[in-house]
């Protein structure tokens, strides 16, 4: 188990006190620290490097020089971890990501592909779809009709009763978007209208903060939906009446044709040209729909545009209710036991009106595999004189330091800071979070231009120097009573948190004993005084052992694959999330 000790003795001193309650012990030696660590936490795996970050890679094949972005897939959320400019030909790109993440999304010039760690991906083939709003890359109009029986319409009307509020009906989603999975076929067919307005049906998705929309078709102007009618035949002598086939009739091109309306209570009968008609059982409807052709993993939804009798646009309603303003829920979605989905819209909003969500209905056959209920958009932020650090991201890491090496401490809160860096860029952002050490302590690093920097860590929180007793206050380890601003540093183009935790060191000066100790990233298998975890980590409360705050810590010591230990803190034993 014995490995090289991670502390470098600069001025002949041994250890220093990290907390005001701790006594400085000049007789403690490195063997005691390592042995006490093992006695407390268990044997250390010789491959344990105490760093949750790992250097990953993908090889990209490109044509012309361009920008390459790489996103890590964590719980189906993609966050930027690599951003490279001027890449061309075949290049292997490296980047930091958590050890348990191996699925990545590579984006080049609006094209995107999934790739696993260490694999190669080409962007020279014509089959790679783009995110541009080229209509041929959004949907394909089907040329063949698909037959639906009139019972399919009653599936709709039995579920979505006319003139009822259907926003809370069991099994109905009224706020949703969808996601295109690889090799998934999503065919959409118009099937039913119970509306007097003219409408356009379309698809929307987002590129960054920009909403993209593509109209697909407009009802009452074409033959996308047809109905097979039978006409009532009358005979006066002898008195009788029967039904004869009338044939397929367009259901979209005449607002006076009542077969496109009135199905809320029954499909039969219908009116056409002031004569009695009915939908022929066994034939019903035929619809010519469209196939979604968006890039894989694109999140998208549908909308309708509602036009008045003067042809002017009245309103646009989306399947994502948050895009509808005060109107809110204006769409419906449900599935049946045949593997089909039914998509509907309400086409008129007025305060107090009931939303039956059945004025326009479409069938999605087969039903999409992924339906996402969009989150409510964040309200406009109010000015904050002391803003919180940025949210958790795979490209942001927390460094936590234990500067004592005492068996009655091990709280790893003596120095805590985050490093935000996207591989391929030459800037990193540092955010100091906590300082549980009472001695003079410096954050040290060499920047991307080769210049060495060291800054007393307590000064980041506005503490100019020690108190009258010669010690510094404990910062954000008993209560969060200090804040520090983030700052940027220039880094080398090959900078990596996975390599020696970015090369940062901590220098601790004990003025009483005239000794200096430098703490660096530990060697694999050594007892650590520095660990690296993803941001969002909650550091232990002052003098709370890290294993008491995180019972999974001791498991991670012997099994480096157990990297999720930091996700399960003990309530009351940790400080706030950074």
Secondary structure, 3 states (H helix, E strand, C coil): CCCCCCEEECCCCCCCCCCCCCCCCCCCCHHHHHHHHHHHHCCCCCCCCCECEEEEEEEEECCCCEEEEEEEEECCEEEEEEEEEEECCEEEEEEEEECCCCEEEEEECCEEEEEECCCEEECCCCCCCECCCCHHHCEEECCCCEEECHHHHHHHHHHCCCCCCCCCCCCCECCCEEECCCCCCCEEEEEEECCCCEEEEEEEEEECCEEEEEEEEECCCCCCEEEEEEEEEEEECCEEEEEEEEEEEECCCCCCCHHHCCCCCCCCCEEECCEEEEECCCCCEEECCEEECCCCCCEEEEEEEEECCCCCEEEEEECCHHHCHHHCCCEEEEECCCCEEEEEECCCCCCCCCCCCCCEEEEEECCCCCEECCCCCCCCCCCCCCCCCCCCCCCEEEEEECCCCCCCCCCCCCEEEEEECCECCCEEEEEEEEECCCCEEEEEEECCCCCEEEEEHHHHHCCCCCCCCCCCCCECCCCCCCCCCCEEEECCCCCCCCCHHHHCEEEEEECCCCEEEEECCCCCCCCCCEEEEECCCCCECCCCCHHHHCCCHHHHHHCCCCHHHHHCCCCCCECCCC
